Amino acid sequence: MLTERLRGFFRRKFVRDTLILQIGKVGITGLTFLSSALVWRLLGAERYGIWAVANSYFTLWQMLNLTGLFASVGTQLPMAVGAKDAGEILNLLAAYVKVALLWSLFLLTALLLVGPPIAGLLYGGDERIGWLAAGLALTVLPDMLYSLVILALQSQRAMRQFAILQNINQAMLLLCIVVALLIQPTPESLVVARLTYSLSTLLVALGFYQRLRAAHPAAFPSIWAVLGHLRRVGLRRYLGFGFLNAVDKQIAALFTELPLQLVGIFIGKTAAGYLELGYKALTLPALFTSAVFDNLQAAVPQAVGRRDFVTLRRNLWRVLGVMAVGAVGFYAVFALLVPVIIPLLFDQSALPAVPVVLTLTVLGVVTTIGGIFGPVYRALDLMRPVIAIKIISLLLVILPGYVLLQQPAFTLPTLWLETMLTPSPLALLIEQQGVLIGAWMVNGLLTLSVLLTALVSLRALARLGKTKTPE
């Protein structure tokens, strides 16, 4: 009886696809972690901090992109595929490419003209961060087109090809980083490596798209057909939904980038580097849940497109229960291993990041549980209440954190520590405390936001769950 149930369980497409993605994620996470370790070792703490702040600065500029077509197409393309609407698929692909061209040109121009001066104002006259961000802007167009191929594979639930492509992607990133840093270990070399990687992986992705189209010629148009449709496709009907998705995505990005920037401005670039290293360390345990989230990105919109709310609600509760129990247990074990993992993978200079990673295990638990709600509230068009939740979370957490970083909680202890310690240990203490304030800001933002989002999403799904599955 148990054997038959297990066979039935593993025959489900969602389960099979998730297992395929999970196997693929092992290679992806290993390569990602290896890349991060090599960058840290070859750059050192100070230059790694400069690179981390430049990446974060570039990410903040990308928040000006309020078209939201990645999230919009990621939701609507599976629905169009489920409905077998070839005309809508062509419109969605062409609209995405059109926006990618316009946005990449705008961002590159803006960063070249005003990015360095603004960085100079933020970082005491040092414009280097701005010029590094301007170099990274060259990667925007190839990265967006690569992501479109990823969306196409997800929409067709071609998870085997999806996993293979992502592993190739990370292997090429590792190769480009190693070559660039062996030639010259500087943040500027990493910019060159990122551009080389973006262009090469785009070419590989286009080959995967051609294979997908060969398997589903009636659904997916040729690349030339998409390009030929650019002039005719209208953007207005997609930008309304896309705008709300963009606002949601960009506010969510602030949850990690704003604390990192504040730590970099008030505590220092090296401190920001330790916080960034904490983010990178969390990619290892995230391996065990990311496959589920990737699969939900396609499965949830398809269920909504079929208006199969009963099955969706039942399966969502199952996934939520498993993820909640697994997250708490897994991150408890991970926390015990952190003091060994960090110096082993990076080096002894990364030891100050250990308390940061331990603190951010709270973030790992929260995002593991809350990650399932993203596809749900997007597919159910709950963008406005969720955006309001994120704004409220920012106001309630960032403002106190800003005050603490300017007049940190360790101000009183340092009054007597200054008489006992040399300036160097005292500076290290202040740096460590500042990084931990940044980490707790991230934890607070995500925890509050996820709790309120779960409440809104589950209540909406409970109402729709009363709708009968169509015959």
C-alpha positions as CSV (number, residue, x, y, z in Angstrom):
1,M,0.0,0.0,0.0
2,L,2.8,2.4,1.0
3,T,4.8,1.5,-2.1
4,E,1.8,2.2,-4.4
5,R,1.3,5.6,-2.7
6,L,5.0,6.5,-3.2
7,R,4.8,5.5,-6.9
8,G,1.7,7.6,-7.3
9,F,3.4,10.5,-5.5
10,F,6.5,10.4,-7.8
11,R,4.3,10.1,-10.9
12,R,2.9,13.6,-10.3
13,K,4.4,16.1,-12.8
14,F,4.9,18.7,-10.1
15,V,6.9,16.3,-8.0
16,R,9.0,15.0,-10.9
17,D,9.7,18.6,-12.1
18,T,10.7,19.6,-8.6
19,L,13.1,16.7,-8.3
20,I,14.7,17.6,-11.6
21,L,15.1,21.2,-10.6
22,Q,16.5,20.2,-7.2
23,I,19.1,18.0,-8.8
24,G,20.0,20.9,-11.1
25,K,20.2,23.3,-8.2
26,V,23.0,21.2,-6.6
27,G,25.3,22.1,-9.4
28,I,24.1,25.7,-9.6
29,T,24.6,26.3,-5.9
30,G,27.9,24.6,-5.8
31,L,29.2,26.8,-8.7
32,T,27.7,29.9,-7.2
33,F,29.3,29.3,-3.8
34,L,32.6,28.5,-5.4
35,S,32.5,31.8,-7.4
36,S,31.8,33.8,-4.2
37,A,34.6,32.1,-2.4
38,L,37.1,32.7,-5.2
39,V,36.1,36.4,-5.5
40,W,36.5,36.8,-1.7
41,R,39.9,35.1,-1.6
42,L,41.3,36.8,-4.7
43,L,40.0,40.3,-3.9
44,G,40.4,40.4,-0.2
45,A,38.0,42.0,2.3
46,E,38.5,45.7,1.3
47,R,38.2,45.2,-2.5
48,Y,35.3,42.8,-2.0
49,G,33.5,45.4,0.0
50,I,34.0,47.9,-2.9
51,W,32.6,45.3,-5.3
52,A,29.6,44.6,-3.0
53,V,28.7,48.3,-2.7
54,A,29.1,48.8,-6.5
55,N,26.7,45.9,-7.1
56,S,24.3,47.2,-4.6
57,Y,24.5,50.8,-6.1
58,F,23.8,49.3,-9.5
59,T,20.9,47.4,-8.1
60,L,19.4,50.5,-6.7
61,W,19.6,52.2,-10.1
62,Q,17.8,49.2,-11.6
63,M,14.9,50.0,-9.3
64,L,14.0,52.8,-11.7
65,N,12.7,50.1,-14.0
66,L,9.0,50.1,-13.2
67,T,7.8,48.3,-16.3
68,G,7.7,45.0,-14.3
69,L,7.6,42.9,-17.5
70,F,9.7,40.1,-16.0
71,A,7.2,39.4,-13.3
72,S,4.3,40.2,-15.6
73,V,5.5,37.9,-18.4
74,G,6.5,35.3,-15.9
75,T,2.9,35.2,-14.7
76,Q,1.0,35.8,-18.0
77,L,3.2,33.6,-20.3
78,P,2.3,30.3,-18.5
79,M,-1.3,31.3,-18.6
80,A,-1.1,31.9,-22.4
81,V,0.7,28.6,-22.8
82,G,-2.0,26.9,-20.7
83,A,-4.7,28.5,-22.9
84,K,-2.7,27.6,-26.1
85,D,-2.9,31.2,-27.3
86,A,-0.1,31.6,-29.8
87,G,-1.0,35.2,-30.6
88,E,-0.7,36.3,-27.0
89,I,2.6,34.4,-26.6
90,L,4.0,36.4,-29.5
91,N,2.8,39.6,-28.0
92,L,4.3,38.9,-24.6
93,L,7.7,37.9,-26.0
94,A,7.8,41.0,-28.3
95,A,6.7,43.4,-25.6
96,Y,9.4,42.0,-23.3
97,V,12.2,42.4,-25.9
98,K,11.0,45.9,-26.8
99,V,11.1,47.1,-23.2
100,A,14.5,45.4,-22.7
101,L,16.0,47.5,-25.5
102,L,14.5,50.7,-24.3
103,W,15.4,50.2,-20.6
104,S,19.0,49.1,-21.2
105,L,19.7,52.1,-23.3
106,F,18.2,54.5,-20.8
107,L,20.0,52.9,-17.8
108,L,23.4,53.0,-19.5
109,T,23.0,56.6,-20.5
110,A,21.9,57.7,-17.0
111,L,24.7,55.9,-15.2
112,L,27.4,57.3,-17.6
113,L,26.1,60.8,-17.1
114,V,25.1,61.1,-13.4
115,G,26.0,57.8,-11.8
116,P,29.6,58.7,-10.8
117,P,28.8,62.2,-9.5
118,I,26.0,60.8,-7.3
119,A,28.3,58.1,-6.0
120,G,30.8,60.7,-5.2
121,L,28.3,62.6,-3.0
122,L,27.4,59.4,-1.1
123,Y,31.0,58.1,-0.6
124,G,33.0,61.2,0.2
125,G,34.0,62.2,-3.3
126,D,34.9,58.7,-4.5
127,E,33.3,58.2,-7.9
128,R,34.7,54.7,-8.5
129,I,31.5,53.0,-7.3
130,G,29.6,55.0,-10.0
131,W,31.9,54.0,-12.8
132,L,31.8,50.4,-11.8
133,A,28.0,50.5,-11.9
134,A,28.1,52.1,-15.3
135,G,30.2,49.2,-16.6
136,L,27.7,46.8,-15.1
137,A,24.9,48.5,-17.1
138,L,26.3,47.0,-20.3
139,T,25.1,43.6,-19.0
140,V,21.5,44.6,-18.7
141,L,20.3,43.8,-22.2
142,P,21.9,40.4,-22.6
143,D,20.8,39.4,-19.1
144,M,17.2,40.5,-19.7
145,L,17.1,38.5,-23.0
146,Y,18.6,35.4,-21.2
147,S,15.9,35.7,-18.6
148,L,13.2,35.7,-21.3
149,V,14.5,32.3,-22.5
150,I,14.3,31.1,-18.8
151,L,10.6,32.3,-18.7
152,A,9.8,30.5,-21.9
153,L,11.2,27.2,-20.6
154,Q,9.4,27.7,-17.3
155,S,6.1,28.5,-19.0
156,Q,6.3,25.2,-20.9
157,R,7.5,23.4,-17.7
158,A,10.5,22.2,-19.6
159,M,12.3,21.8,-16.3
160,R,15.1,19.5,-17.5
161,Q,16.2,22.0,-20.1
162,F,15.8,24.8,-17.5
163,A,18.1,23.0,-15.0
164,I,20.7,22.3,-17.7
165,L,20.8,25.9,-18.9
166,Q,21.2,27.3,-15.4
167,N,24.1,25.0,-14.7
168,I,25.8,26.0,-17.9
169,N,25.1,29.6,-17.0
170,Q,26.9,29.3,-13.6
171,A,29.8,27.3,-15.0
172,M,30.5,30.1,-17.5
173,L,30.2,32.7,-14.8
174,L,32.8,30.8,-12.7
175,L,35.1,30.5,-15.7
176,C,34.9,34.2,-16.6
177,I,35.5,35.3,-13.0
178,V,38.5,33.0,-12.5
179,V,40.2,34.1,-15.7
180,A,39.6,37.8,-15.0
181,L,40.8,37.8,-11.4
182,L,43.9,35.7,-12.2
183,I,44.8,38.4,-14.8
184,Q,44.1,41.3,-12.4
185,P,42.3,40.9,-9.1
186,T,40.3,44.2,-9.1
187,P,36.6,45.1,-9.1
188,E,37.1,46.5,-12.6
189,S,38.2,43.0,-13.8
190,L,35.0,41.6,-12.4
191,V,33.0,44.1,-14.5
192,V,34.7,42.8,-17.7
193,A,34.1,39.2,-16.5
194,R,30.4,39.9,-16.0
195,L,30.0,41.4,-19.5
196,T,31.8,38.5,-21.1
197,Y,29.6,36.0,-19.2
198,S,26.4,37.8,-20.0
199,L,27.0,37.8,-23.8
200,S,28.2,34.2,-23.9
201,T,25.3,32.8,-21.9
202,L,22.8,34.7,-24.0
203,L,24.1,32.9,-27.1
204,V,23.7,29.5,-25.3
205,A,20.2,30.5,-24.1
206,L,19.1,31.3,-27.7
207,G,20.2,27.8,-28.7
208,F,17.9,26.4,-26.0
209,Y,15.1,28.5,-27.2
210,Q,15.4,27.2,-30.7
211,R,15.2,23.6,-29.3
212,L,12.1,24.6,-27.3
213,R,10.5,26.1,-30.4
214,A,11.3,22.9,-32.4
215,A,9.4,20.9,-29.8
216,H,6.5,23.3,-29.7
217,P,6.4,25.2,-33.1
218,A,2.7,26.1,-32.8
219,A,3.2,27.9,-29.4
220,F,6.6,29.6,-29.6
221,P,7.5,31.9,-32.5
222,S,10.9,32.2,-34.1
223,I,13.4,34.8,-32.9
224,W,13.0,36.7,-36.2
225,A,9.2,36.7,-35.8
226,V,9.6,38.2,-32.3
227,L,11.9,40.9,-33.6
228,G,9.6,41.6,-36.6
229,H,6.7,42.1,-34.2
230,L,8.4,44.8,-32.1
231,R,7.1,47.7,-34.1
232,R,3.5,46.4,-34.0
233,V,3.2,45.3,-30.4
234,G,1.6,47.7,-28.0
235,L,2.9,48.0,-24.4
236,R,0.0,49.7,-22.6
237,R,-2.0,46.6,-21.9
238,Y,1.0,44.9,-20.4
239,L,2.5,47.9,-18.5
240,G,-0.5,48.3,-16.1
241,F,-0.1,44.8,-14.6
242,G,3.7,45.1,-15.1
243,F,4.0,48.4,-13.2
244,L,2.5,47.0,-10.1
245,N,4.7,43.9,-10.3
246,A,7.7,46.2,-10.8
247,V,6.9,48.3,-7.8
248,D,6.5,45.1,-5.7
249,K,9.8,43.7,-6.9
250,Q,11.8,46.9,-6.5
251,I,10.5,47.5,-2.9
252,A,11.4,43.9,-2.1
253,A,14.9,44.5,-3.4
254,L,15.2,47.4,-1.0
255,F,14.8,44.9,1.9
256,T,18.4,43.8,1.3
257,E,20.0,46.6,-0.7
258,L,19.0,49.5,1.5
259,P,20.5,48.0,4.7
260,L,23.7,47.2,2.8
261,Q,24.0,50.7,1.4
262,L,23.3,52.3,4.9
263,V,26.0,50.0,6.4
264,G,28.4,51.0,3.6
265,I,27.8,54.7,4.1
266,F,27.8,54.9,7.9
267,I,30.1,52.0,8.9
268,G,32.3,51.5,5.8
269,K,32.7,49.5,2.6
270,T,34.4,46.6,4.3
271,A,31.5,46.2,6.7
272,A,29.1,46.2,3.7
273,G,31.3,43.4,2.3
274,Y,30.7,41.3,5.3
275,L,26.9,41.8,5.0
276,E,27.1,40.9,1.4
277,L,29.1,37.8,2.3
278,G,26.3,36.9,4.7
279,Y,23.8,37.1,1.8
280,K,26.0,34.8,-0.3
281,A,26.3,32.3,2.5
282,L,22.5,31.9,2.6
283,T,22.6,30.7,-1.0
284,L,23.8,27.3,0.1
285,P,20.8,26.3,2.3
286,A,18.5,28.0,-0.2
287,L,19.4,25.2,-2.6
288,F,17.0,22.9,-0.9
289,T,13.9,25.1,-1.5
290,S,14.6,27.1,-4.7
291,A,13.4,24.2,-7.0
292,V,10.0,24.3,-5.3
293,F,9.7,28.0,-5.9
294,D,10.8,27.7,-9.6
295,N,8.2,25.1,-10.1
296,L,5.5,27.1,-8.4
297,Q,6.2,30.0,-10.7
298,A,4.7,28.0,-13.5
299,A,2.3,25.7,-11.7
300,V,0.3,28.4,-9.8
301,P,-0.5,30.7,-12.8
302,Q,-1.5,27.6,-14.9
303,A,-3.9,26.5,-12.1
304,V,-5.3,30.0,-11.9
305,G,-5.6,30.1,-15.7
306,R,-7.7,26.9,-15.5
307,R,-9.6,28.3,-12.5
308,D,-8.7,25.2,-10.6
309,F,-8.7,26.9,-7.2
310,V,-9.7,23.9,-5.1
311,T,-6.7,21.8,-6.1
312,L,-4.4,24.9,-5.9
313,R,-5.5,25.7,-2.4
314,R,-5.1,22.0,-1.2
315,N,-1.7,21.7,-2.7
316,L,-0.5,25.1,-1.4
317,W,-1.4,24.1,2.2
318,R,0.6,20.9,1.7
319,V,3.6,22.7,0.5
320,L,3.3,25.3,3.2
321,G,3.2,22.7,5.9
322,V,6.3,20.8,4.6
323,M,8.3,24.0,4.1
324,A,7.5,25.4,7.6
325,V,8.6,22.2,9.4
326,G,11.6,21.7,7.1
327,A,12.9,25.3,7.3
328,V,13.1,25.4,11.1
329,G,14.9,22.1,11.4
330,F,17.2,22.7,8.5
331,Y,18.4,26.2,9.5
332,A,19.0,25.0,13.1
333,V,21.4,22.5,11.7
334,F,22.9,25.0,9.3
335,A,23.5,27.5,12.2
336,L,25.6,24.8,14.0
337,L,27.8,24.3,10.9
338,V,28.3,28.0,10.0
339,P,31.4,28.5,12.2
340,V,33.1,25.7,10.2
341,I,31.7,26.4,6.8
342,I,32.6,30.1,6.5
343,P,36.4,30.0,7.2
344,L,36.7,26.7,5.3
345,L,35.1,28.0,2.1
346,F,36.4,31.6,2.2
347,D,39.4,32.0,4.6
348,Q,40.2,33.2,8.1
349,S,39.6,36.9,7.1
350,A,35.9,36.0,6.7
351,L,35.5,35.1,10.4
352,P,33.7,38.4,11.2
353,A,31.0,37.3,8.8
354,V,30.1,34.3,11.0
355,P,27.8,36.2,13.4
356,V,26.2,37.9,10.4
357,V,25.4,34.5,8.8
358,L,24.0,33.2,12.1
359,T,21.8,36.2,12.4
360,L,20.6,35.9,8.8
361,T,19.4,32.3,9.4
362,V,16.2,34.0,10.6
363,L,16.0,35.4,7.0
364,G,16.5,31.9,5.7
365,V,13.6,30.5,7.6
366,V,11.2,33.4,6.8
367,T,12.0,33.3,3.1
368,T,11.6,29.5,2.9
369,I,8.2,29.7,4.3
370,G,7.1,33.0,2.6
371,G,8.6,32.2,-0.8
372,I,5.5,30.3,-1.9
373,F,3.2,33.3,-1.7
374,G,4.9,35.3,-4.5
375,P,3.4,33.3,-7.4
376,V,0.1,33.2,-5.5
377,Y,-0.5,36.9,-4.9
378,R,0.8,37.8,-8.4
379,A,-1.5,35.3,-10.1
380,L,-4.5,36.4,-8.0
381,D,-3.7,40.1,-8.7
382,L,-3.3,41.1,-5.1
383,M,-0.5,43.6,-6.0
384,R,-1.9,46.7,-4.3
385,P,-2.3,45.3,-0.8
386,V,1.0,43.5,-0.9
387,I,2.8,46.7,-2.1
388,A,1.2,48.6,0.8
389,I,2.5,45.8,3.2
390,K,6.0,46.2,1.9
391,I,5.9,50.0,2.2
392,I,4.6,49.8,5.8
393,S,7.4,47.3,6.6
394,L,10.0,49.6,5.3
395,L,8.8,52.5,7.3
396,L,8.6,50.5,10.5
397,V,12.0,48.9,10.2
398,I,14.3,51.2,8.1
399,L,13.8,54.4,10.1
400,P,14.9,52.8,13.5
401,G,17.8,51.1,11.8
402,Y,18.9,54.4,10.2
403,V,19.0,56.0,13.6
404,L,20.9,53.1,15.2
405,L,23.5,53.2,12.4
406,Q,24.1,56.9,13.0
407,Q,24.0,56.7,16.7
408,P,24.6,53.0,17.2
409,A,23.5,51.0,20.2
410,F,27.2,50.5,21.1
411,T,27.8,54.2,21.7
412,L,27.6,53.9,25.5
413,P,29.9,50.9,25.8
414,T,32.5,52.6,23.6
415,L,32.8,55.4,26.2
416,W,34.7,53.2,28.5
417,L,36.1,50.9,25.9
418,E,38.0,53.8,24.4
419,T,40.2,53.9,27.5
420,M,40.9,50.2,27.4
421,L,41.4,49.4,23.7
422,T,43.5,50.7,20.9
423,P,41.7,52.4,18.0
424,S,42.0,49.3,15.8
425,P,40.1,46.8,18.0
426,L,37.5,49.5,18.8
427,A,37.0,50.2,15.1
428,L,36.6,46.5,14.5
429,L,34.0,46.3,17.3
430,I,32.0,49.2,15.8
431,E,32.2,47.6,12.4
432,Q,30.9,44.3,13.7
433,Q,28.0,45.9,15.6
434,G,27.1,47.9,12.5
435,V,27.0,44.9,10.3
436,L,24.7,43.1,12.8
437,I,22.3,46.1,12.9
438,G,22.1,45.8,9.1
439,A,21.4,42.0,9.3
440,W,18.6,42.5,11.9
441,M,17.1,45.2,9.6
442,V,16.9,42.7,6.9
443,N,15.4,40.1,9.2
444,G,12.8,42.5,10.5
445,L,11.8,43.7,7.0
446,L,11.2,40.2,5.7
447,T,9.5,38.8,8.7
448,L,6.9,41.6,9.0
449,S,6.3,41.6,5.2
450,V,5.9,37.8,4.9
451,L,3.5,37.5,7.9
452,L,1.2,40.2,6.5
453,T,1.4,38.9,2.9
454,A,0.6,35.4,4.0
455,L,-2.5,36.6,5.8
456,V,-3.8,38.5,2.7
457,S,-2.9,35.7,0.3
458,L,-4.4,32.9,2.3
459,R,-7.7,34.8,2.9
460,A,-8.1,35.5,-0.8
461,L,-7.4,31.9,-1.7
462,A,-9.8,30.7,0.9
463,R,-12.6,32.7,-0.8
464,L,-11.7,31.5,-4.3
465,G,-11.2,28.0,-3.0
466,K,-15.0,27.7,-2.7
467,T,-15.2,27.9,-6.5
468,K,-15.8,24.5,-8.0
469,T,-13.2,23.1,-10.3
470,P,-14.4,23.4,-13.9
471,E,-15.5,20.2,-15.6
